Every structure is written in C-alpha cells, then in structure tokens.
Amino acid sequence: MPLDVAQQLLELTRLRRFDELLVVWRGAAANQREAEIPKRLAAAALAQSGDLDAASTLLRELLTRETIEAATCALAARVLSDVGDLTSSLNVWERALALAPNNFVWWTWFAKVAISAGQAERALRGSEAHALHREQHIDVALAYVTLLANAQRADEALITFERIVSRWPNHPEAGPLFAAFVMREFPLKASNLMRTRQWCPQPAPLSPARVRASLAIPAFFDSEASAAQWRAHLLAQLVELKELARNSTLQGDERASCLSMTPFFAAFHDADITAIQFAWGDFVEELVAPLRATLGFADQSRRPIFRVGIVSNRLTDSSAGRFFNGWVKQLVDAQFEVRLYALGPSDLETDRLSRIATTHRVHTDDVSLWLPLTRQLMADDNDLLLFPEPQGSPLIMLIAGLRCAPIQCAAFGNPVTTGLHSMDYFLVPDAAEVPSPESFYREKVVRIEGIGFIPAAAPLVSGFDRKSFGFGDRERIYLVNQQLPKWNPDFVDAICDVLQQDKRGRLVYFGVGTSVSIRAAQMHLRSAFNARGVDIAERSMFLVGLDRPDFLALNLASDVSLDTFGFGGGSTTMDALSVGLPVITLEGRFLRSRQTSGMLRNKDLSQFIACNQRNFVDVAVAVGQTPLMRANARARFFQTGWTATRAESSRSCSRNLVEFFESLNRQQSA
C-alpha cells in the first residue's frame, strides 16, 4: 500500500476535513481503499459526519479479518455502541483490550458500555489488570466503583467509594457520586456515612453531579424524625443550589445539563413540602435565566387562547396517559388548535393521538434536547402550554421554567406545586383537593369538577387467575400497587398489623423504580417486618414486570388493595375499580394522598376511607376476613360502573376545561 494515500488521509483527519477525506478515499485504488488504516480513517470520518450506519458497515467488514489493529477495534466498539448494538460493542472492546491490555482509557469506555448493557460483571472480570490505574487515575476508579454498584456488590462499592473520596476529596464528581450511592444503597445509614466523608467538594461548582447529589434523599426511613432531617437537608441544598446557579458562568448546554434530576422523592413524605417545592422552583428559574437571555426571550403578553400546546412524556398508554390523554380530544372538539409535544418513547396510543392533533415527537426525554424543543415551541407560538405532569422529567421542568407561551398550566400528574413563578395555573380534581389549598401552591389553583380526568376505555384483563399467580385457596391476598418509596414507616406498621390480625393474609407487592435499589428496599422491609415478628419470606410475594393485562388480572385475583399513606394511588385505583377490587385508603392532608379517597367518595364508597391508621387496619382486615363483606365490597366497586365513571368524567372534564380556557379569553376581552 503506497504510504502517500494513508499519510494524506491522516493529515486530513488531523485537520478535521472529513468531507475531503472521504473524497480522497473513495477515489483511491481498490487495494488502497480496502487496506485497514485508510478504511478505518474513512469510517472515522463518516462517524464524525454523523453517518454512523455507513461507518458501522465499514468497520464490521474490518472486524471479519483474522488480524486487525487494536485502534480499529476501539473505533468499531465506540461506533457500535453509538448505533445501539451494545452486545457487539462489548465483544469488540474485549478484542481491543486483548490486544492492548494496559490501555486503561479503553477499559473505562468498555466499563461504560457494560453498565449501559446491564453487564457490569463482564467488565469486572477483566478489571484487575487496571488495579494500579485505579490508584492513580480518578476516571478509572470511578468507572470501577460504578461497575461494583451496578453489579449489586454494594459492600465492595462502599469501601471503594470511601477510598476514592479520601484520595480525591475535592474532585467535582467523586463526592457527589458517593453521596448519591449511599442514599441509594444504604438509606438508613446514609446520614452517618456522609457525615464521616467530605462528599461536597470545596469550592463546590455547579455541575450535574453536584445537583444530583444535592437533590437526592433516601427512599426509606425508619422514623418520621429521620425523614424530617432529610427534608431539612434537601431544603438547605436547594437554597445553596440557587446561589450556585446565580453565580455560575456556565452557559448553553453545559448549564442546561445541570438540571439532571428532580427532587420528587420528597413528595412521597406525608408532610408539608411546600417550602421545598418553592425552593426547587426558585433554583430552576435561576438556572434557566441566562438561557432565556441568550435566546432573546421577551416578556409575552397574554392573548386570547386558540393554540394550546401539551408537553408531556406520557402521551402513551401509561398511568399518567390514562389520566390526561382524554383531554386532547375534548379540546379539539371545543375548536382549540391542539399541538402535542411527545417526549421519549412512543406507542400505539401516541400514534392514535397524533391522528387527532398535530404531534411533534422528541424521541429521547433528555435535557440535552432542550434547545431544539424550545425553538420548536417558540416557532409554534402557542397561546397556552399545558404540562400534565410537569415534574415528570428535568427536560419538562426546564421548558416550563423558560416560559415558551404567555400562559402556562400544570396538571396533577405530579400532584405538588411546581414552585415556578412561570407556571400560572395548577389544575386539580375538585373531589380530591382540600377545601383551601392555595397556601400549598405558587400557581393559582383551578378546580376541575369530580375526579378531574377522563378514564381510558375499559381495559382488557388476561386469563391469569389465582392459581396462575401461585395463591393458595385459603389465602387472603392483600395487594399494594404503589411503589416502595411511597411506603412510609406508618404504612409498613399498618401492613404488619394487617398480617398479624389475619393469619391467612399474604402481602403481594411490586418492585421499585430504577433510581432505587431493590436490594436496599428488600433489606429495609425485612428488617421492619422482623422487628414486628412478621416473616416476610413466608407472608409476602414480590413481583416485577407485569404487563397491564396481567396486572389487571392480579387485581382481579386479589382480595383487598391497600393504598399507601401520604402519596396514594391514582391510575392504580381506577384499575382496581375497573375489576371490582376493594381499595382501602387513609385520607391525608394533601392532594397527593387524597386522589383515591376522592374517587371513592365520588362514587359513594366512603366506607372504604379510613379515619386513622387503626381504622385503616380494621377495615382492611374486616373486608379480607369476611367473605360476605368482601363479596359485597367487590360488587359495589364493580357496580360503580366503569362506563358510567368514564361518561360522567368526560362530561365534567370537558365542561370544566373548556369553561376555564373560555374564562381566560373573557378576561382578555374585558
């Protein structure tokens, strides 16, 4: 192979003249074009130009050759990762590392792909070759400890994390990652562990890692006193974040990327978190203020409402989607021009909605896409933006903070105030909201008649029965549909009381979100149940990953549903209602703990609303233990009428939404 072609391509690569490089490569003789180095450089140029599929095609051919350079393997592994073929990428990374076993930078890349692919143990098997690098290079150390954490080797990860923060006390990423880890894996010990280590670098710059660590709080607590301390910690961190945002020189994508999570775990506490939410809104608006200035946003005066934009990551067949997607047709039928901004994965429900209203899809719900979404919203010039679940993602909160329309409304998919001055109204269900909620919201509260949403069409139930789920004939199944972070200590006590009173009772519950450690959750429950003398292994069943027809079948096969305290069910209560499963709830002090009671009271089922914790246990056990009461309860739930509930809600929501928007129009014309 003549050296001049390869050298020419190398020089063009150095100058980043990729289009010219491809012209030269394509014009070369076949034997020169097919040689490894020129072909690799052409693939790199294609990747740099954004044509990953073409780059992947060239590199896959090179990988079939018996001998190949390590650099070619490394490039191929990165491109395969970028196109989403993680398994092939891992295979090629292993081939590259076999050729260059001491290249710790490549091993770090390999570790990142292994984490994304859920194969942390695979990367750990070859990690000892880089043990010395872990003591010298922080990137290698952090990749290694992240592998340990993802492999559920929590104790090893804790020791390694402590070594890292001792070795690099002021690293901007190490301390915050340590703090987030201990709150995830050791929630009951997190306070002591963080107290003994410097987790916050000094000085503390604004960064995504700093924000994540500041907003994180443990998912589980052993007492309300401990929960109160963490809420105070979170409030203090939010106040500090606001000052960091005010003084930070970060701009553009770097600044936007700092909004990397939301503090939604605080909403699971049965406590007044209004101050926390206000501080959260203040931080978001301080963070986005320079972005508004850079984009040249001007203050927008209100005008009559004709164009309504709905921004959501749940315009799908999802829990929040089943709450709010019915609003789309109601608004279209009322002659509003509706535009949908569907963030993240889509499904058949998204396709259905796109036939009703103009839909702009953002296929990844990631804050890195804030700028193109913002430009689309500004170009569409909506008169009003509606956010059904505004704290559903950092991207949604950032967009809401930017204020891309003269009027902005939040709905109760996340039933706590956004804390944003830029959010004008908060739509709440009248049947569930407290009589005077104004002090809990920064927005102006607008009450929607009844339960506030339009249930989806009657769902299909799979053929699974009690035997399919492994339930005994004489067992009484107490089902908890809510995720484990909603289980506060009082609710855990109530479950133990139920199981102690009903010796044939068996608890069935579900897993947790990706931000919570299943290991930590299970150990927490085991400890709490053991302290009450309840054998969690014998008296409970843990389920994960049911699709909706099977989930509904599980509700049909169960005897009683127990609603969590402080933050109860919404869509899950409607699912239970649809198959006639009695739901027992304890009405709380805030909207997030009153949606189930609102639905029950709205359908004249108030006898299933407990007045205190002891009454909650008594009602649950009475329904569970008494066949006639259980049969009557199931019949009453089923007879509330899914179709009637749907029709009634459709009328009230349509009337209320349209009347609200029309009232705003009348205010403008007055």
BELZI-V780133 format. One record per run of one state. SS is the DSSP state (@ for helix, = for strand, . for the rest). FROM is the first residue (numbers start at 1). LEN is the number of residues. If there is no record, write none. Layout:
BEGIN
ss: <SS & SS>
from: <FROM & FROM>
len: <LEN & LEN>
END
This chain:
BEGIN
ss: <. & @ & . & @ & . & @ & . & @ & . & @ & . & @ & . & @ & . & @ & . & @ & . & @ & . & @ & . & @ & . & @ & . & @ & . & @ & . & @ & . & @ & . & @ & . & @ & . & = & . & @ & . & @ & . & = & . & @ & . & = & . & @ & . & = & . & @ & . & = & . & = & . & @ & . & = & . & = & . & @ & . & @ & . & = & . & @ & . & @ & = & . & @ & . & = & . & @ & . & = & . & @ & . & @ & . & @ & = & . & @ & . & @ & . & @ & .>
from: <1 & 3 & 15 & 18 & 28 & 30 & 34 & 36 & 49 & 52 & 64 & 70 & 83 & 86 & 100 & 104 & 117 & 120 & 125 & 127 & 137 & 138 & 151 & 154 & 168 & 174 & 186 & 190 & 196 & 208 & 216 & 224 & 248 & 252 & 257 & 264 & 269 & 274 & 296 & 307 & 313 & 319 & 325 & 326 & 334 & 337 & 344 & 348 & 355 & 358 & 363 & 367 & 381 & 384 & 388 & 394 & 403 & 407 & 411 & 425 & 430 & 438 & 441 & 444 & 449 & 476 & 481 & 484 & 487 & 489 & 502 & 505 & 511 & 518 & 532 & 536 & 540 & 544 & 548 & 558 & 560 & 563 & 571 & 580 & 583 & 587 & 591 & 594 & 595 & 603 & 606 & 609 & 611 & 613 & 626 & 627 & 640 & 642 & 670>
len: <2 & 12 & 3 & 10 & 2 & 4 & 2 & 13 & 3 & 12 & 6 & 13 & 3 & 14 & 4 & 13 & 3 & 5 & 2 & 10 & 1 & 13 & 3 & 14 & 6 & 12 & 4 & 6 & 12 & 8 & 8 & 24 & 4 & 5 & 7 & 5 & 5 & 22 & 11 & 6 & 6 & 6 & 1 & 8 & 3 & 7 & 4 & 7 & 3 & 5 & 4 & 14 & 3 & 4 & 6 & 9 & 4 & 4 & 14 & 5 & 8 & 3 & 3 & 5 & 27 & 5 & 3 & 3 & 2 & 13 & 3 & 6 & 7 & 14 & 4 & 4 & 4 & 4 & 10 & 2 & 3 & 8 & 9 & 3 & 4 & 4 & 3 & 1 & 8 & 3 & 3 & 2 & 2 & 13 & 1 & 13 & 2 & 28 & 1>
END
